[in-house]
Amino acid sequence: MSDPEVAAFRDALASVRGRIADACARSGRDPSAVTLVAVSKTVPAERLRAAVEAGITLLGENRVQEAEEKAPLLPGASWHLVGHLQSNKAARALALFAEIESVDSLALAERLARLAPAAGRARLPIWLQVNVDEDPAKEGFLAADLARDLPAILALPALEVRGLMTVGRLAATPEEARPTFAHLRTFAAGLRAAHPGLGPGLSMGMSDDYAVAVEEGSTLVRVGRALFGMRPAA
């Protein structure tokens, strides 16, 4: 890896953290309360080595197979799964990811809970993905379904439910994404009042809208392009 590449990643990281700090200042929050996950899908391991050296060490992947290829090459990194998890890949995910942010059904939660002890995961940290916009193109619980299923999920002793996750709506401006984040925040507060076992986390905000998400209470942002640049076309 080249020193200029490491320096470029340090600059990108400083820029993202600066925008998080500014958003926290506008909303009266402490920037240390916001975790940054660098979404590294399609970024080759060679570039990620430079990113890790620059201090970008918490990485998010959308696919189990891609993480399996990269993780052995990046011992300094830890990993979150931020994309949809197929039930038949749950055991592989348990071996790779520190946290799974995309649990989108009671059945998947129950499968992870069954498999976790054998994988040496006494309390697996998970996030529950919510489709608050009821967008048919998105994964996640509908609000009513999560309200129904949450007690059963919280009763699974092998899981630690860190909070809720959502994907912002596609919008022309970051401000147009704000209603999604505000909706998740208020929905989470209502659930937490009834079910104190639900963790306080809100995973929301990506490269285009993470500053708005932080203003609306996000505790974890999932940022890819702002750190790694444009991805190749699919």
N, C-alpha and C positions, 0 to 999 in steps of 0.2 A: 504494500500500500504506500501511496505517496504522502509526504507530509502536507502538501497543499490540499489533498483530499480530506485529511484529518482536520485541517484548519477550516475548510469549508463547512464540514459538519459541525464544528464548534460554533461557527458563526450562525448557522441555521438553528442550532439548538438555543443559542442565546436569544435569537430573534423570537422564537416561539415562546420561550420562557418569559421574555419581556412583554409579549402581548398578553400572556396569562396574568402577569403581575399587573399590567394596566387594567385588565378586566376586573381583577380582584379589587383594585383601588376604587374603581367606579362603583362596585357593589358592596364595599365594606367588608371584604373577605381577606383571609391570610393566604398568600400564594402557596405556602407550604401545604395547604389542605387540598391542593389539586395535583393529582398524579398524571404524568405524561407517559402514554404508551405510544411508541413509534411503530406505526403499521408498516411492516417490511415486506408485504406480499410482492412478489416478482423482483425484489431487489436481490441480486446475487450475493452469496456469502462473502466474496472478495470485498465488495463495497461495505458490507455490514461489519467486517473486521475494522475498517477505518471508522465507522460510526461508533462502534463499541469503544475504540481507543479515545474517541472524542467525548465520551461520556453518555452516549445513547445506548443504554444497557437493558432497558425494559422494552421488549419487542413484541409486536402483535402480528399474528398470522391468521389468515382466513382458512387455510387448508391444512389438515393434519399431515398429508404427504409432504407438502413443501417444508413444513417445520421439521419433519423427520430428516430431511436431507440437509438442512442448515444447522440444526442444533448441535450435532457432534463437532462441527467446525468452529463453533463460537462458544467456548466454555465460559466466557465472561458475561454471557447474556442470560436473562430469564425471559420467560415467554408467557403471553396470554393468547388464548384462542378467542378471536373476535368474530369469526365467521360461523356459519351454520355447521352444526355437528351432527353427522349421521349417526344413528344409534349403533350401527355395526362398527364404527370407528371409536367408540367411547373408551375402550380399554387402551388403545394406542394413544388417545388424547391424555389419559391419566398419566401415562409414562413420560409425557413431554411438557405439559403446561402447568405452570404454577397456579393459574386461575383460568376458569372457563367462563367467558362473559356472555355466552350466547345460548344459555339454556332456555328453550322455548316451548317446553311441554312438560307436564307432570310425568309422562312416560320416560322422557329422557332423564329427568331428575332422579327418578326411581332407579333407572339403570346405572347411572353414575354412582348412586349410593350403594348399590349392590356390589359394584366392582371396586370401589375405592379401598376397602380394607385389604383386599388381596394385592393391591398395588402399593400398599404401605401408606395410604393417604387416610389418616384417621379423621381429619376434618378438611374436606376438599372445599376451597373457596370457589363459589360460583356467583354469577349474576344472572338475573332473570330478564330476558329480553322481552320488551313490551312494544307492540305495534300500536302506539297510542293514536296514530292517525288512521288506523283501520285501512291501511293501504294494502290492497290485494297483492302487490308486487313485493311486499316485505315479509320477512319472517317475524315471529314473535307472538307472545300471548296477546289476545285481545283483552282489554281491561277487565271485562266481566268474567272471562275465563280465569284470569289470574286471581281475581278476588275470590273465586270459588275454590281454586286449587292451592292457594298459598298455605292454608293451614296444614295440608297434607305434606307439602314440600318442607315446611319448617319443622315438621315432626320427624324428618329423616336425620338420624343422628350423625351420619357420615358427612353431611353437607353443612357448610357455613355460608349462609346467603348474605353476601356482602351488600347487595342492593339491587337496583334496577338499571337496565341498559336500554337505550333506544337509538335508532338511526334517524337523523333529522330528515325532514322532507326535502325533496329536490326543489330548489327555489332560485330565483334570479339573483337575490341578494341575501346576505346572512340574516338581515333583520326579518325577512319573511319566514325564516326557520324558527324564530323565537317561540311561536305558539306551541310547537311540538315540545320544546324543552320546558316551557312553563307548565304545560299539561302533565308531563311526567313528574315534575317536582310536586305539584299539588296532589296528583294521584298517589305518589309514594308517601306523602305526608299522611293522607287518609288511611292508607294501608297500615302504616307504621303505628298509628294511633290505636288501631284495632289489634295489631299483631306486633308487639314489641320485639319479637325475634328477628324481624326483618332489619337487615343492616342499613346504615345511613347513606350508603354510597349511591351516587348517580353517575353512570357512565354515559356521557352524551357530549357530542361535539366532535367534528372532524376538521380537516384542513380549511374548508371554506367558512365554517361557522363556529369554531371552537371558542372564540372570544365571547360571542353571544351566549353560548352554552354555559360558560363560566359565570357570566352575569346572572344567569338563571339558576345557578347553584350546582353546576357540574362539579363532581369531585374527581373525575377521571376523564381525560380527553384522549381520543384515538386519532393521532395525526400522522399521515403518511407523506403526501405530496409536499407539504411545507418543509419537510425535513429531507426528503429523498429526491424531490423533483418529479417531473411528469413521468408516468409509467408508460411502457410501450403499449401500443394498441393491442387489445385482446384479439 
